[in-house]
Amino acid sequence: MAIFLTGSTGYIGAHVAANLLQQYDSTLNLLVRGCDPHDAEVRLWHAMQLHMPFPRFYEYLQARIRIFNGDLTAPQFGLNQDDYDRLVHTTDSVIHCAASLNRKSEKSCLNVNLRGTLEVIQLARRSHYYHGLQRFSDVSTVAVAGKRVHELVSEDGAIDWELSDYDPYARTKKFCEHMVRELLPDVPLTIFRPSIVLGDSRYAETTQFDMVRAFVFLAGLPLLPFRPHDKIDIVNVDFVAGAISTLHMKANPQHDIYHLSSGNDSQSFRELTRALAAAQNKRGPMFMPILERPFSWAVDTLSNRKGAIGYSAVLMKVFLPYLVWNTVFDNTRVTRELGRKPVPFSQYSYPLLKFSREHNFTYPYQEWPAGTQAGGSAA
């Protein structure tokens, strides 16, 4: 039997897959989109390069990974009936990480987040009918809390259907949580809500650059339109993935919802900028909150331009609401249960930004070794 994991070629999903393979004796059913079975293997290899060398990856691919080459939004994932039946009958738990984070596209969020989640739920219902499902873990987001200002939000107080949402991503993920609860009433559920996931505290390398670009853009400004003592809830991906894999594998987690966040330990803009400035032997920026409205107008204007400036402005426009809401998410549940806390962003932010700048916001992927055959047991 195996864990069905979606989103294994994504940033969080790849970290979760690596944890499950390296720290547990888990077999994984992975849904990977590819032009053909080997293309799906290559995409998975690219995602896993942060975590292991090719020989180890290839060993897992032959022995403990089943790749199902499909599409999250297609009926039965676009698999033929034999492969879909094999997926149903070999899955005994589900971790649903896949999502569209395209906060500008309602169409993308509706298709991937809602239609895709419904397909995953259907798979879970069928597996549960035949042999029982041990657990369904849904990776959501703290953004389901909607528009908040100057708050500390608890897990049970996050969903308020009267509050407006920031964007289609937050809105659709809130409905995904609702669907999971309504359609899997007899399955043990765990909902994980990460905050802003940015970088790995163990090393500088990353394959996810959008949010890093936004921070590099801000780090280069002499004036910041923020209140210096506002907190920003950033969490390291190794803490997030470790919490997901640990609590999913636990027989009886203490709670059914966890904020994977920095909570009250979230650092302020002042703390973060001081740390970055010290690492570069520079002066930190000045803070002028009165510029927030003109800054938003400038970002809107620049986002219509082409080139690097326009792209950075588009990213800033997407993430700006999450930078000015001064809202953090209580993480007492997960830190008590795991016995550890996230690493403060200031401790690893400079190596992350330095790596991203030096590699022009791209990861130096290794190609599939020549002469190595496709190796997946379900390819």
Secondary structure by P-SEA (a helix, b strand, c coil): ccccccccccaaaaaaaaaaaaccbbbbbcccccccaaaaaaaaaaaacccccaaaaaaaaaccbbbbbcccccccccccaaaaaaaaaaccbbbbcccccccccaaaaaaccaaaaaaaaaaaaaaaacccccbbbbbccccccccccccccccccccccccccccaaaaaaaaaaaaaaaaccccbbbbbbbcccccccccccccccaaaaaaaaaaaccccccccccccccccaaaaaaaaaaaaacccccccccccccccccccaaaaaaaaaaaacbbbbbbbccaaaaaaaaaaaacccccaaaaaaaaaaaacccccccbbbbaaaaaaaaccccccccccaaaaaaaaaaacccccccccccccccccccc
